[in-house]
Amino acid sequence: MTTDRSPLTAPNFPTAQEEAARARPVPNYDGPQSAYRLAFTDTDFLLRQELRPVRMQLELLKPELVQQAQGIHSTIVIFGSARIPAPDDAAARLAQAQADGDAAAIARARTAQGMSRFYAEAQRFARLVTERSRKLTTPIVVSTGGGPGIMEAGNRGAYEAGGKSVGLNIVLPHEQAPNPYITPELCFQFHYFALRKMHFLMRSVALVCFPGGFGTLDELFETLTLMQTGKCRKRPVLLFGREFWTRLLDFDWLVETGMISAGDLGLFRFVETAEEAWQVLAQDYGLDPGPDESGHFADDV
């Protein structure tokens, strides 16, 4: 950080960074029981229960200011299970289960191998988003929860396309570690789920949900609720895998019982491939549609 020291514009007070750098321990007052430390360098003080509002504000501000500095203005958020493996990992697990001769393990491995296609689609979709939006005045950056599975696939696709991607990690008891494909300067860690959720939506121009469990459902329904109630602007919500979602959730039953209106079904759309998902976004935002599944462009006809 540089400071303008010209006589007419030089700051009248030292910065907090300067004060912290020149603070020195004082005999008899540098122990853990001393209150002599500067408040903003005193971790024990900042972690007090009464300072929770301050910590929440910091957790809102840090990712916001960093993303502003990195020029991140529009994101596509990719949600999905941390438990869906990459296709090659799924094949290796199945081979090992077959070698072991464990029928239950073989059944689980076959199911995982079938679900691994969603990893491949998430990876391809993130690569496509990164490549197709690169020429936009405001590029669209992939954002994920930063963990393994579908999240890894999203960050990996962007990485393979030579683009940036965001990872919004959360501290969990089982110590979720960031996947290795997140842009380092955009790899964040959150304590508060609520602040992490805000950052998922603050810059998002679309929400793309792959099959997942409680966490994915939580994010999906929170977004749909905010859109349904008018608390946030409507944006494309794409559900990958109609068979999975319609077997998991009976949307028609919600309409039939009056729990939602028929119009609420228009808050989301089903897609099956990365190309189909991009075509939907391109149509909604007037973007270059790019190639379809067969590799042809819209203007080739």
C-alpha positions in Angstrom: 0.0 0.0 0.0 1.5 3.3 -1.0 0.7 6.6 0.7 0.8 10.0 -1.1 3.4 12.1 0.9 3.1 15.3 -1.1 2.8 18.3 1.3 -0.8 19.2 0.2 -2.3 15.7 0.3 -0.2 13.9 2.9 -2.4 12.1 5.4 -2.7 13.8 8.8 -2.7 10.5 10.7 -0.7 7.3 10.4 -2.5 4.3 9.0 -3.5 1.4 11.1 -1.0 -0.7 9.2 1.8 1.7 10.1 0.8 1.8 13.7 0.6 -2.0 14.0 4.0 -2.3 12.3 5.8 0.0 14.8 4.0 -1.3 17.9 6.6 -2.8 20.2 6.2 -5.1 23.3 6.5 -3.2 26.6 8.0 -5.0 29.6 5.3 -6.1 32.1 2.6 -5.4 29.6 3.2 -7.9 26.8 1.7 -11.0 28.4 -1.6 -12.6 27.4 -3.3 -11.0 30.4 -2.4 -7.5 29.3 -5.0 -5.2 27.6 -2.1 -3.1 26.1 -2.3 -4.5 22.6 -3.9 -2.5 19.8 -7.6 -3.6 19.6 -7.3 -4.5 15.8 -4.3 -6.7 16.4 -5.7 -8.4 19.5 -7.0 -11.7 18.2 -8.3 -12.7 21.6 -10.4 -9.5 21.8 -11.7 -9.9 18.2 -12.8 -13.5 19.0 -15.0 -12.5 21.9 -18.7 -13.4 21.7 -19.6 -9.7 21.9 -17.6 -9.0 18.7 -19.7 -11.3 16.5 -21.3 -8.3 14.6 -17.8 -7.0 13.8 -16.6 -10.4 12.6 -19.7 -10.7 10.4 -19.0 -7.4 8.9 -15.4 -8.3 8.2 -16.5 -11.6 6.6 -18.8 -9.6 4.4 -16.2 -7.0 3.5 -13.1 -9.0 2.8 -14.5 -11.1 -0.1 -16.3 -8.0 -1.4 -13.2 -5.8 -1.5 -11.0 -8.5 -2.9 -13.4 -9.3 -5.7 -13.7 -5.6 -6.5 -9.9 -5.3 -6.7 -9.8 -8.4 -8.9 -12.4 -7.0 -11.3 -15.0 -9.7 -10.5 -18.4 -8.3 -11.3 -20.5 -11.1 -12.7 -20.4 -14.8 -11.7 -22.2 -18.0 -12.5 -22.6 -20.1 -9.4 -22.2 -23.9 -9.7 -23.7 -25.9 -6.9 -23.7 -29.7 -6.5 -22.6 -32.6 -4.4 -19.1 -32.9 -2.9 -19.5 -36.6 -3.2 -19.7 -37.0 -7.0 -16.4 -38.3 -8.2 -14.5 -37.5 -11.4 -15.1 -40.2 -14.1 -11.6 -41.6 -13.8 -11.8 -41.9 -10.0 -15.2 -43.5 -10.3 -13.9 -46.1 -12.7 -10.9 -46.8 -10.5 -13.2 -47.3 -7.5 -15.4 -49.7 -9.4 -12.4 -51.7 -10.6 -11.2 -52.0 -7.0 -14.6 -53.0 -5.7 -14.8 -55.7 -8.4 -11.3 -56.9 -7.6 -12.3 -57.2 -3.9 -15.5 -59.0 -4.8 -17.6 -57.0 -2.4 -21.2 -56.9 -3.8 -22.3 -53.9 -1.8 -19.2 -52.0 -2.7 -19.7 -52.8 -6.3 -23.3 -51.5 -6.3 -22.2 -48.3 -4.6 -19.3 -47.9 -7.1 -21.6 -48.4 -10.1 -24.0 -45.8 -8.8 -21.1 -43.4 -8.3 -19.8 -44.1 -11.8 -23.2 -43.3 -13.2 -23.3 -40.0 -11.3 -19.8 -39.1 -12.3 -21.2 -37.9 -15.7 -22.3 -34.8 -13.9 -18.8 -34.1 -12.8 -17.8 -34.2 -16.5 -20.7 -31.9 -17.5 -19.9 -29.4 -14.7 -16.3 -29.3 -15.9 -17.3 -28.8 -19.5 -19.9 -26.2 -18.6 -17.4 -24.1 -16.5 -14.9 -24.3 -19.4 -17.5 -23.2 -21.8 -18.6 -20.3 -19.7 -15.0 -19.1 -19.3 -14.2 -19.4 -22.9 -17.4 -17.9 -24.3 -17.5 -15.0 -21.9 -13.9 -14.0 -22.2 -14.6 -11.5 -25.0 -17.3 -9.8 -23.0 -16.8 -6.3 -21.6 -17.6 -7.9 -18.2 -16.4 -11.5 -18.3 -18.5 -14.0 -16.3 -16.5 -15.9 -13.7 -17.3 -19.3 -12.3 -17.9 -19.4 -8.6 -18.3 -22.5 -6.4 -18.3 -23.6 -2.8 -14.6 -24.4 -3.2 -14.7 -28.1 -2.2 -14.5 -31.4 -4.0 -16.9 -33.1 -6.3 -19.0 -30.8 -8.5 -17.4 -27.8 -6.9 -14.0 -29.1 -8.0 -15.3 -29.8 -11.5 -16.5 -26.2 -11.8 -13.2 -24.6 -10.7 -11.3 -27.2 -12.8 -13.1 -26.3 -16.0 -12.4 -22.6 -15.6 -8.7 -23.4 -14.8 -8.4 -25.6 -17.9 -9.7 -22.7 -20.0 -7.1 -20.4 -18.5 -9.6 -18.3 -16.6 -10.2 -17.2 -13.0 -12.7 -18.8 -10.7 -13.9 -18.2 -7.2 -14.0 -20.6 -4.3 -16.2 -19.8 -1.2 -15.0 -22.4 1.3 -16.6 -22.9 4.7 -15.0 -24.1 7.9 -16.6 -27.5 8.7 -15.9 -30.1 11.4 -14.5 -32.6 8.8 -12.1 -29.9 7.5 -13.1 -29.4 4.0 -10.0 -28.3 2.1 -10.1 -26.1 -1.0 -9.8 -27.9 -4.3 -6.5 -27.2 -6.2 -8.1 -25.4 -9.2 -9.4 -22.2 -7.5 -7.6 -19.0 -8.4 -5.5 -18.4 -5.2 -6.3 -14.8 -4.8 -10.0 -15.7 -5.0 -10.0 -18.6 -2.6 -11.9 -17.5 0.5 -12.8 -19.1 3.8 -16.0 -18.4 5.8 -17.1 -19.1 9.3 -20.7 -17.9 8.9 -22.9 -19.8 6.4 -25.2 -16.7 6.1 -22.3 -14.5 4.8 -21.1 -17.2 2.4 -24.7 -17.4 1.0 -24.8 -13.7 0.5 -21.6 -13.8 -1.5 -22.9 -16.6 -3.7 -25.8 -14.4 -4.8 -24.4 -10.9 -4.7 -22.6 -11.1 -8.1 -24.4 -14.1 -9.7 -26.1 -13.8 -13.1 -27.2 -17.5 -12.9 -27.4 -20.4 -10.5 -26.6 -23.8 -12.0 -27.5 -26.8 -9.7 -26.2 -30.3 -10.3 -27.4 -33.2 -8.2 -26.6 -32.8 -4.5 -27.7 -33.3 -1.0 -28.8 -31.0 1.9 -26.3 -28.3 1.1 -27.3 -28.1 -2.6 -31.0 -28.1 -1.7 -30.5 -25.4 0.9 -28.8 -23.1 -1.6 -31.4 -23.9 -4.4 -34.5 -23.3 -2.3 -33.1 -20.2 -0.7 -32.4 -18.7 -4.1 -35.9 -19.7 -5.4 -37.5 -18.3 -2.3 -35.7 -14.9 -2.7 -36.8 -14.8 -6.3 -40.3 -15.9 -5.6 -40.8 -13.3 -2.9 -39.1 -10.5 -4.9 -36.3 -10.1 -2.4 -33.8 -10.4 -5.3 -33.9 -10.1 -9.0 -34.9 -13.1 -11.1 -32.0 -14.8 -12.8 -31.7 -18.2 -14.7 -31.7 -21.2 -12.4 -30.7 -24.3 -14.2 -31.1 -27.8 -12.9 -28.9 -30.4 -14.5 -30.5 -33.8 -14.8 -34.3 -33.8 -15.1 -34.6 -37.4 -14.0 -32.7 -36.8 -10.8 -34.6 -33.6 -9.8 -38.1 -34.9 -10.7 -37.5 -38.1 -8.8 -36.2 -36.2 -5.8 -38.9 -33.4 -5.8 -42.5 -33.6 -7.0 -42.9 -30.1 -8.2 -46.3 -30.8 -9.7 -47.5 -32.0 -6.3 -46.5 -28.6 -4.8 -48.7 -26.9 -7.4 -51.5 -29.4 -7.0 -51.7 -28.9 -3.2 -51.5 -25.1 -3.6 -48.1 -24.9 -1.9 -46.7 -22.9 -4.8 -48.4 -21.4 -7.9 -48.1 -22.9 -11.4 -46.1 -19.8 -12.4 -43.4 -20.6 -9.8 -42.4 -23.5 -12.0 -41.0 -20.9 -14.4 -38.3 -19.9 -11.8 -36.1 -22.8 -12.9 -35.4 -24.9 -16.0 -34.0 -28.4 -16.6 -30.9 -28.9 -18.8 -28.9 -32.0 -19.6 -25.7 -30.8 -21.2 -23.1 -28.0 -20.8 -24.0 -26.8 -24.3 -27.7 -26.7 -23.6 -27.1 -24.7 -20.4 -25.0 -22.2 -22.2 -27.6 -21.8 -24.9 -30.2 -20.9 -22.3 -27.9 -18.3 -20.7 -27.0 -16.9 -24.1 -30.6 -16.5 -25.1 -31.6 -14.9 -21.8 -28.6 -12.4 -21.8 -28.2 -11.9 -25.6 -24.8 -13.6 -25.6 -23.0 -15.5 -28.4 -24.7 -18.9 -28.3 -21.6 -20.8 -29.3 -21.7 -24.4 -30.6 -24.4 -26.9 -29.8 -23.8 -30.6 -28.8 -22.9 -31.5 -32.4 -20.3 -28.7 -32.6 -22.3 -26.5 -34.9 -22.9 -22.8 -34.4 -26.3 -21.2 -34.6 -25.4 -19.2 -37.8 -24.1 -22.3 -39.6 -27.7 -23.2 -40.7 
